[in-house]
Amino acid sequence: MVATKVATIIDGDGHIMEDQPAIARFMPEPFSAMYRRGAVFPPLDTLHIATGQTPPAWWREPGDESRQVGPSDWSDFLEELELKATVLYPTAGLAYGRIVNRDWALAVTRAYNEWLYHTYLKVNPRFHGMALIPLQEPDAAIEELRHAVNDLGMCGAMLPATGLSEPLGAKQFWPIYEEAQRLGCALAIHGGSHGDIGLDHLNVHAGVHALGHPFGILVSFASIVFNGIFDKFPGVRIAFLEAGTAWLMMAMERFHSSYSTHVADDPRHELLQLRQKEKVSGYIERQVAEGRIYVGVEGDEQFLSQAIQAVGNSPFFYSSDFPHEVNNDTCKEEIEELLENDELTQADKEAILYRNAERFYGLTA
């Protein structure tokens, strides 16, 4: 039991462990028949296995490599930590941006969403889902986003930070942001697939793990900010997950100096629109204040208080990352560390532990 000083706690970023054969059964023919023992998703990368330094799965008994966390484990986790709700993201599906075959992408994302709905969302009202949508085919992605939100009751969709042929601010994706704005749903950018971003020959996995998420998030954030997504679609809400907080301050510093010297004038008027005398750092602060930018945090980030000083407490929400390299005890410790942080006010703690997640995901109080 976690002794809290807040009304409730919402986990804004937990992870399921996919049963890929079960997902394949939701795929239409001929794709279901094409599936054989293997995977419906491409591998995350070679980096998670090549070094042999990834921590062992804590939930497996020695010799039982088939054991995976499932809905009952997740229910137990919520009960023990007294969490009101969790919003669930994929594990193997973090790599879905690497799918090349567009028809396969359509089939896999629809099957994953149906599997997540029937396996998790229907069995426990405290489970909430973020859909996968086939960005490889933007028109189909819009259709799948509508289905996930309107028919399956999901909070929105996860966009992959890496793997796609274009970064997420590219013009081909603008209709997806427009549809998310129309639906009033959330979009979240999540890393986890670390190949082809300059880390492939880093021989210590700790370095890969430390840099993979923020590198992918920074590229996506730069593409979205400099292509003016927040100006074109002011109703959009986008979260940037599992990269800590320091990346945001780095972006504010670097974006300002680079914009002032390199892209201050845009004759197409398609880039971000700064107000008179506004810096890019101020532009980012404004998007945060107006509820368009959110950031996942795990509770023990070293520079959390400095990030709050820079942009306020409104973008940050608690993310357990369960069951990736954490367990019930380590998550309790992170929550307690946040609650005992003297550099945070009571309002800061309430914002991080539940208020911001409620706003971002559209969860009822």
ABEGO torsion letter per residue (X at the ends): XBBBABABBBBABBBBBBBAAAAAAABBOAAAAABBBEBABBBAEAAAAAAGABBBBAABBBGBAABBBBAAAAAAAAAAAGBABBBBBBAAAAAAAABABAAAAAAAAAAAAAAAAAAAAAABAABBBBBBBBAABAAAAAAAAAAAAAAAGBAEBBBBABGBABBAABAAAAAAAAAAAAAGBBBBBBBGBABGAGAAABABAAAAAAAAAAAAAAAAAAAAAAAGAAAABAABBBBBBGAEAAAAAAAAAAAAAAAAAAAABBAAGABBBBBBGBBAAAAAAAAAAAGABBBBBAGABAAAAAAAAAAEAAABBBBAGOABGBBAAAAAAAAAAAAABAABBAAAAAAAAAAAAAAAAGBBX
